[in-house]
Each structure stands twice: as C-alpha cells, then as structure tokens.
C-alpha cells in the first residue's frame, strides 16, 4: 500500500518534477519564434503538461491495476514526446544544447520514476475500498 503521507497525485515526487519541468518549458518556449506558435511551441507545451494530467488520472484509477498502468504508460509516451520536441528545439537553435541536455536528463528521471511505478504497480493499488 502507498505511504499514508500521500494524499493526492500532487504529493508524488514524479508529479512535482514533471510539473516544474513543464513550467520551465513554458517559460523557455515563450522565446521560440512566432512562426513556431502553432507547431513546436504548442506541441512541447501540450506534451509536457499532459504528463501531469495523465498522472492525476492514474492516481484516481488506482482501484484497477490495468487502468493505472495504462495511464502511467500514457505518461511515459508524453515524456518521450517531450524529449523529442526538446531535441527539435535544440536542432533549430531555439534552445541551447546544454540546456536541452539538462532537460533531457530531467525527463529521463521522470521516465525512470514512471517505469518504477508501473513495475511496482501492486504497491500503489487501492485494495480496500470501504
């Protein structure tokens, strides 16, 4: 069972890290060129934010192990997508290469935490529904 100190998805370290990373990407993407507004800028913001939204959904689906894992899988897909957009931003010279590398490492950490949750899903599932 999950530690009693976790009352919400917002208490998860992975949620906090993903939220902070999404906000950082939001700030950085304000400097992207105007012509990227409806493509790269929107895509990187959407995928980075979607990790947090899917984590919130996963948290509420903990009574069904398969549904919980499926939502966490969605989180990993969004994190990988975000890494791809970061790579494009670096290659297009919208982000410094060192900054892109740091962001990529952050998302690798997020992915690791998510995979760990998936691999240990039984520890997160709500078994007593009284």
C-alpha positions in Angstrom: 0.0 0.0 0.0 1.1 3.6 -0.6 2.5 5.6 2.2 -0.1 7.4 4.2 1.6 10.8 3.7 0.5 10.7 0.0 -3.0 12.2 -0.1 -3.0 13.3 -3.7 -1.2 13.0 -7.0 0.4 16.4 -6.2 2.3 14.7 -3.4 4.2 12.4 -5.8 7.8 13.4 -6.4 7.4 12.5 -10.1 4.4 14.8 -10.3 6.3 17.7 -8.7 9.3 17.1 -11.1 7.1 16.9 -14.2 5.1 20.0 -13.2 8.2 22.0 -12.6 9.7 20.8 -15.9 6.5 21.7 -17.7 6.5 25.2 -16.2 10.2 25.6 -17.1 9.4 24.6 -20.7 6.5 27.0 -20.8 8.9 29.9 -19.8 11.6 28.8 -22.3 9.1 28.4 -25.1 8.0 32.0 -24.8 11.2 32.8 -26.6 10.5 30.5 -29.5 9.9 32.2 -32.9 6.4 33.3 -33.7 6.2 31.0 -36.7 6.5 28.1 -34.3 3.5 29.2 -32.3 1.1 26.6 -33.7 3.6 23.8 -34.1 6.6 23.2 -31.9 5.6 25.7 -29.2 2.1 24.2 -28.8 3.4 20.6 -29.1 6.1 20.9 -26.4 3.8 22.7 -24.0 1.0 20.1 -24.6 3.1 17.0 -24.2 4.9 18.3 -21.1 1.7 19.3 -19.4 0.0 16.0 -20.4 2.4 14.0 -18.2 0.9 15.7 -15.1 -2.7 15.4 -16.3 -2.2 11.7 -17.0 -0.6 11.2 -13.6 -3.7 12.8 -12.0 -5.9 10.3 -13.9 -3.6 7.4 -13.0 -3.9 8.3 -9.3 -7.6 8.2 -9.4 -7.6 4.9 -11.3 -5.6 3.0 -8.6 -8.5 0.7 -7.9 -7.9 -1.0 -11.2 -4.3 -2.1 -11.8 -4.6 -2.3 -15.5 -6.1 1.1 -15.8 -3.5 2.6 -13.5 -0.7 1.1 -15.6 -2.3 2.2 -18.8 -2.4 5.8 -17.6 1.2 5.6 -16.4 2.1 4.3 -19.9 0.4 7.4 -21.4 2.7 9.4 -19.1 5.8 7.7 -20.4 4.7 8.3 -24.0 4.1 12.0 -23.3 7.5 12.3 -21.6 9.2 10.7 -24.6 7.4 13.0 -26.9 8.5 16.0 -24.9 12.1 14.8 -25.2 11.6 14.7 -29.0 10.4 18.2 -29.1 13.3 19.3 -26.9 15.6 17.7 -29.5 13.9 19.6 -32.3 14.2 22.9 -30.3 17.9 22.4 -29.8 18.5 21.5 -33.5 16.5 24.5 -34.6 18.6 26.7 -32.3 15.7 27.7 -30.1 17.3 26.1 -27.1 21.0 26.0 -26.1 22.4 22.4 -26.4 23.5 22.3 -22.8 20.0 23.4 -21.6 18.5 20.8 -23.9 20.7 18.1 -22.4 19.7 19.1 -18.9 16.0 18.9 -19.8 16.5 15.6 -21.5 18.1 14.3 -18.3 15.2 15.6 -16.3 12.8 13.7 -18.5 14.9 10.6 -18.2 14.5 10.8 -14.4 10.7 11.3 -14.8 10.6 8.3 -17.1 12.5 6.2 -14.6 10.1 7.1 -11.8 7.1 6.3 -14.0 8.5 2.9 -15.1 9.3 2.1 -11.5 5.7 2.9 -10.6 4.5 0.7 -13.4 6.8 -2.2 -12.5 5.7 -2.0 -8.8 2.0 -1.1 -9.5 0.8 -3.5 -6.9 2.2 -1.2 -4.2 0.1 1.7 -5.5 -3.2 -0.1 -6.0 -6.1 0.5 -3.6 -7.2 -2.9 -2.3 -9.6 -1.8 0.5 -12.5 0.2 -1.0 -14.5 0.5 2.2 
